[in-house]
Amino acid sequence: RDRLPGFIASYSLTPREGEVLAQLLVGKHTNADIAKELAISVRVLQRYIASIYEKAGVQSRAGLIKLYYEN
């Protein structure tokens, strides 16, 4: 978690995208679980995830997690 603020800044993520990223990094939640936790619809969550992937230059959750821990 120490590196989260730096990662968010490096990839110009919005505060909400940062919240989504933090949930994705936990790795044990489905999109439905994350959406419920953040009080948003699954479709809105999917848009945030797509935006994070685009900004980070990855195509999957596994790729995002790998980038996060290797960065």
TORDO-620219 format. One record per atom (N, C-alpha, C, CB): atom name; x, y, z. Coordinates in steps of 0.001 Angstrom, whole numbers, padded with zeros to 6 digits. Glycine has a CB too. Example, Ala and Ser with C-alpha at 12.3 -4.5 7.8 and 13.67 -1.06 7.14 Angstrom:
2
+------+---------+---------+---------+
: name :       x :       y :       z :
+------+---------+---------+---------+
:    N :  013190 : -005690 :  007800 :
:   CA :  012300 : -004500 :  007800 :
:    C :  013200 : -003300 :  007800 :
:   CB :  011308 : -004473 :  009046 :
:    N :  012850 : -002250 :  007080 :
:   CA :  013670 : -001060 :  007140 :
:    C :  012900 :  000030 :  007870 :
:   CB :  014084 : -000598 :  005725 :
+------+---------+---------+---------+
END
This chain:
71
+------+---------+---------+---------+
: name :       x :       y :       z :
+------+---------+---------+---------+
:    N :  000819 : -001210 :  000000 :
:   CA :  000000 :  000000 :  000000 :
:    C :  000855 :  001264 :  000000 :
:   CB : -000927 :  000004 :  001206 :
:    N :  002091 :  001161 :  000430 :
:   CA :  002967 :  002341 :  000467 :
:    C :  003135 :  002947 : -000919 :
:   CB :  004339 :  001972 :  001043 :
:    N :  003176 :  002109 : -001926 :
:   CA :  003453 :  002581 : -003276 :
:    C :  002211 :  003066 : -004015 :
:   CB :  004104 :  001491 : -004064 :
:    N :  001034 :  002866 : -003434 :
:   CA : -000208 :  003222 : -004120 :
:    C : -000267 :  004696 : -004530 :
:   CB : -001387 :  002901 : -003233 :
:    N :  000011 :  005646 : -003640 :
:   CA : -000050 :  007058 : -004060 :
:    C :  000905 :  007384 : -005217 :
:   CB :  000272 :  007958 : -002877 :
:    N :  002093 :  006821 : -005188 :
:   CA :  003049 :  007050 : -006268 :
:    C :  002579 :  006463 : -007582 :
:   CB :  004391 :  006470 : -005906 :
:    N :  001993 :  005285 : -007528 :
:   CA :  001469 :  004637 : -008733 :
:    C :  000319 :  005456 : -009307 :
:   CB :  001003 :  003194 : -008422 :
:    N : -000571 :  005904 : -008444 :
:   CA : -001713 :  006730 : -008873 :
:    C : -001210 :  007996 : -009552 :
:   CB : -002622 :  007092 : -007665 :
:    N : -000224 :  008646 : -008967 :
:   CA :  000327 :  009871 : -009549 :
:    C :  001044 :  009589 : -010864 :
:   CB :  001285 :  010541 : -008566 :
:    N :  001817 :  008514 : -010915 :
:   CA :  002583 :  008176 : -012125 :
:    C :  001698 :  007972 : -013342 :
:   CB :  003402 :  006927 : -011889 :
:    N :  000512 :  007406 : -013117 :
:   CA : -000383 :  007100 : -014234 :
:    C : -001567 :  008058 : -014321 :
:   CB : -000891 :  005683 : -014111 :
:    N : -001510 :  009154 : -013579 :
:   CA : -002535 :  010206 : -013611 :
:    C : -003939 :  009662 : -013380 :
:   CB : -002488 :  010935 : -014939 :
:    N : -004057 :  008783 : -012385 :
:   CA : -005374 :  008246 : -012057 :
:    C : -006148 :  009255 : -011218 :
:   CB : -005248 :  006899 : -011308 :
:    N : -007444 :  009284 : -011427 :
:   CA : -008303 :  010152 : -010618 :
:    C : -008420 :  009553 : -009218 :
:   CB : -009716 :  010323 : -011274 :
:    N : -008896 :  010347 : -008257 :
:   CA : -009078 :  009784 : -006911 :
:    C : -009984 :  008541 : -006911 :
:   CB : -009667 :  010848 : -005982 :
:    N : -011052 :  008567 : -007693 :
:   CA : -011960 :  007416 : -007735 :
:    C : -011287 :  006213 : -008398 :
:   CB : -013255 :  007781 : -008489 :
:    N : -010506 :  006457 : -009440 :
:   CA : -009762 :  005365 : -010058 :
:    C : -008775 :  004769 : -009057 :
:   CB : -009023 :  005856 : -011319 :
:    N : -008215 :  005614 : -008210 :
:   CA : -007320 :  005132 : -007154 :
:    C : -008048 :  004217 : -006177 :
:   CB : -006707 :  006309 : -006401 :
:    N : -009286 :  004566 : -005847 :
:   CA : -010091 :  003724 : -004963 :
:    C : -010374 :  002375 : -005620 :
:   CB : -011413 :  004428 : -004599 :
:    N : -010701 :  002419 : -006914 :
:   CA : -010959 :  001183 : -007661 :
:    C : -009687 :  000344 : -007702 :
:   CB : -011457 :  001495 : -009105 :
:    N : -008559 :  000972 : -008000 :
:   CA : -007287 :  000268 : -008047 :
:    C : -006999 : -000417 : -006712 :
:   CB : -006152 :  001236 : -008406 :
:    N : -007203 :  000282 : -005622 :
:   CA : -006955 : -000296 : -004298 :
:    C : -007794 : -001562 : -004107 :
:   CB : -007273 :  000735 : -003184 :
:    N : -009030 : -001541 : -004562 :
:   CA : -009894 : -002719 : -004453 :
:    C : -009408 : -003847 : -005363 :
:   CB : -011343 : -002351 : -004802 :
:    N : -008969 : -003490 : -006566 :
:   CA : -008477 : -004501 : -007505 :
:    C : -007239 : -005199 : -006962 :
:   CB : -008166 : -003865 : -008861 :
:    N : -006412 : -004467 : -006252 :
:   CA : -005175 : -005030 : -005729 :
:    C : -005407 : -006042 : -004619 :
:   CB : -004290 : -003932 : -005226 :
:    N : -006542 : -005945 : -003962 :
:   CA : -006875 : -006921 : -002934 :
:    C : -006989 : -008299 : -003585 :
:   CB : -008199 : -006536 : -002201 :
:    N : -007539 : -008339 : -004798 :
:   CA : -007544 : -009544 : -005598 :
:    C : -008541 : -010619 : -005232 :
:   CB : -006250 : -010112 : -005552 :
:    N : -009290 : -010439 : -004184 :
:   CA : -010221 : -011486 : -003756 :
:    C : -011669 : -011133 : -004045 :
:   CB : -010055 : -011752 : -002281 :
:    N : -011882 : -010012 : -004701 :
:   CA : -013241 : -009540 : -004917 :
:    C : -013652 : -009655 : -006385 :
:   CB : -013372 : -008098 : -004450 :
:    N : -014907 : -009969 : -006596 :
:   CA : -015460 : -009926 : -007947 :
:    C : -015814 : -008481 : -008259 :
:   CB : -016713 : -010861 : -008089 :
:    N : -016088 : -008211 : -009520 :
:   CA : -016515 : -006854 : -009885 :
:    C : -017781 : -006475 : -009129 :
:   CB : -016753 : -006745 : -011408 :
:    N : -018688 : -007410 : -008955 :
:   CA : -019923 : -007120 : -008220 :
:    C : -019621 : -006739 : -006770 :
:   CB : -020870 : -008335 : -008261 :
:    N : -018674 : -007439 : -006157 :
:   CA : -018293 : -007119 : -004771 :
:    C : -017686 : -005720 : -004671 :
:   CB : -017293 : -008161 : -004235 :
:    N : -016804 : -005416 : -005614 :
:   CA : -016148 : -004105 : -005613 :
:    C : -017167 : -002999 : -005852 :
:   CB : -015042 : -004049 : -006685 :
:    N : -018059 : -003200 : -006807 :
:   CA : -019090 : -002197 : -007097 :
:    C : -019944 : -001936 : -005858 :
:   CB : -019982 : -002657 : -008274 :
:    N : -020315 : -003001 : -005175 :
:   CA : -021122 : -002847 : -003962 :
:    C : -020343 : -002081 : -002893 :
:   CB : -021557 : -004228 : -003421 :
:    N : -019074 : -002438 : -002717 :
:   CA : -018225 : -001761 : -001731 :
:    C : -018110 : -000265 : -002013 :
:   CB : -016835 : -002392 : -001713 :
:    N : -018021 :  000106 : -003297 :
:   CA : -017861 :  001506 : -003686 :
:    C : -019190 :  002211 : -003975 :
:   CB : -016977 :  001593 : -004901 :
:    N : -020290 :  001500 : -003824 :
:   CA : -021635 :  002043 : -004033 :
:    C : -021814 :  002588 : -005460 :
:   CB : -021917 :  003154 : -003011 :
:    N : -021370 :  001793 : -006437 :
:   CA : -021552 :  002135 : -007846 :
:    C : -022058 :  000891 : -008570 :
:   CB : -020217 :  002663 : -008487 :
:    N : -022546 :  001090 : -009790 :
:   CA : -023006 : -000058 : -010565 :
:    C : -021806 : -000813 : -011131 :
:   CB : -023953 :  000391 : -011705 :
:    N : -022030 : -002067 : -011488 :
:   CA : -020972 : -002867 : -012097 :
:    C : -020537 : -002220 : -013406 :
:   CB : -021446 : -004325 : -012336 :
:    N : -021462 : -001679 : -014169 :
:   CA : -021125 : -001037 : -015443 :
:    C : -020208 :  000174 : -015228 :
:   CB : -022408 : -000605 : -016178 :
:    N : -020501 :  000994 : -014243 :
:   CA : -019644 :  002145 : -013941 :
:    C : -018268 :  001649 : -013496 :
:   CB : -020287 :  003048 : -012840 :
:    N : -018237 :  000609 : -012679 :
:   CA : -016962 :  000029 : -012260 :
:    C : -016158 : -000434 : -013474 :
:   CB : -017196 : -001148 : -011293 :
:    N : -016818 : -001081 : -014422 :
:   CA : -016137 : -001542 : -015625 :
:    C : -015532 : -000387 : -016409 :
:   CB : -017097 : -002316 : -016505 :
:    N : -016208 :  000742 : -016432 :
:   CA : -015654 :  001925 : -017105 :
:    C : -014408 :  002430 : -016394 :
:   CB : -016701 :  003043 : -017175 :
:    N : -014451 :  002457 : -015071 :
:   CA : -013262 :  002865 : -014303 :
:    C : -012105 :  001908 : -014565 :
:   CB : -013579 :  002914 : -012787 :
:    N : -012392 :  000615 : -014563 :
:   CA : -011340 : -000378 : -014806 :
:    C : -010746 : -000196 : -016194 :
:   CB : -011893 : -001808 : -014650 :
:    N : -011593 :  000005 : -017191 :
:   CA : -011098 :  000213 : -018564 :
:    C : -010216 :  001448 : -018636 :
:   CB : -012272 :  000348 : -019554 :
:    N : -010591 :  002509 : -017940 :
:   CA : -009800 :  003733 : -017927 :
:    C : -008447 :  003500 : -017259 :
:   CB : -010561 :  004852 : -017207 :
:    N : -008444 :  002761 : -016154 :
:   CA : -007189 :  002450 : -015468 :
:    C : -006287 :  001632 : -016380 :
:   CB : -007456 :  001688 : -014150 :
:    N : -006847 :  000626 : -017041 :
:   CA : -006059 : -000205 : -017956 :
:    C : -005453 :  000643 : -019063 :
:   CB : -006927 : -001320 : -018560 :
:    N : -006248 :  001545 : -019624 :
:   CA : -005760 :  002394 : -020720 :
:    C : -004608 :  003279 : -020244 :
:   CB : -006906 :  003270 : -021282 :
:    N : -004792 :  003921 : -019098 :
:   CA : -003758 :  004815 : -018576 :
:    C : -002480 :  004059 : -018224 :
:   CB : -004276 :  005556 : -017348 :
:    N : -002632 :  002836 : -017729 :
:   CA : -001465 :  002048 : -017318 :
:    C : -000867 :  001259 : -018481 :
:   CB : -001850 :  001092 : -016194 :
:    N : -001590 :  001187 : -019590 :
:   CA : -001084 :  000466 : -020747 :
:    C : -001124 : -001042 : -020598 :
:   CB :  000306 :  000889 : -021023 :
:    N : -002136 : -001532 : -019878 :
:   CA : -002295 : -002976 : -019694 :
:    C : -003646 : -003414 : -020241 :
:   CB : -002161 : -003365 : -018197 :
:    N : -003829 : -004722 : -020345 :
:   CA : -005075 : -005233 : -020912 :
:    C : -005838 : -006166 : -019988 :
:   CB : -004786 : -005944 : -022184 :
:    N : -005319 : -006383 : -018793 :
:   CA : -005985 : -007301 : -017880 :
:    C : -005678 : -006935 : -016433 :
:   CB : -005561 : -008746 : -018166 :
:    N : -006461 : -007505 : -015552 :
:   CA : -006231 : -007298 : -014121 :
:    C : -004878 : -007879 : -013719 :
:   CB : -007364 : -007939 : -013285 :
:    N : -004558 : -009040 : -014269 :
:   CA : -003258 : -009665 : -013969 :
:    C : -002113 : -008763 : -014436 :
:   CB : -003151 : -011062 : -014645 :
:    N : -002263 : -008176 : -015623 :
:   CA : -001242 : -007269 : -016128 :
:    C : -001098 : -006033 : -015263 :
:   CB : -001560 : -006866 : -017541 :
:    N : -002219 : -005529 : -014771 :
:   CA : -002200 : -004352 : -013902 :
:    C : -001497 : -004671 : -012579 :
:   CB : -003639 : -003852 : -013638 :
:    N : -001834 : -005796 : -011999 :
:   CA : -001219 : -006185 : -010733 :
:    C :  000279 : -006415 : -010912 :
:   CB : -001889 : -007451 : -010175 :
:    N :  000645 : -007055 : -012000 :
:   CA :  002067 : -007281 : -012284 :
:    C :  002801 : -005940 : -012421 :
:   CB :  002239 : -008125 : -013580 :
:    N :  002212 : -005014 : -013184 :
:   CA :  002813 : -003687 : -013361 :
:    C :  002961 : -002984 : -012015 :
:   CB :  001960 : -002827 : -014320 :
:    N :  001937 : -003062 : -011196 :
:   CA :  001955 : -002398 : -009892 :
:    C :  003121 : -002898 : -009032 :
:   CB :  000622 : -002626 : -009161 :
:    N :  003280 : -004207 : -008976 :
:   CA :  004311 : -004761 : -008101 :
:    C :  005707 : -004719 : -008691 :
:   CB :  003973 : -006164 : -007762 :
:    N :  005809 : -004586 : -010006 :
:   CA :  007127 : -004479 : -010641 :
:    C :  007577 : -003042 : -010821 :
:   CB :  007112 : -005167 : -011979 :
:    N :  006665 : -002097 : -010665 :
:   CA :  006957 : -000689 : -010891 :
:    C :  007811 : -000129 : -009779 :
:   CB :  005674 :  000110 : -011015 :
+------+---------+---------+---------+
END
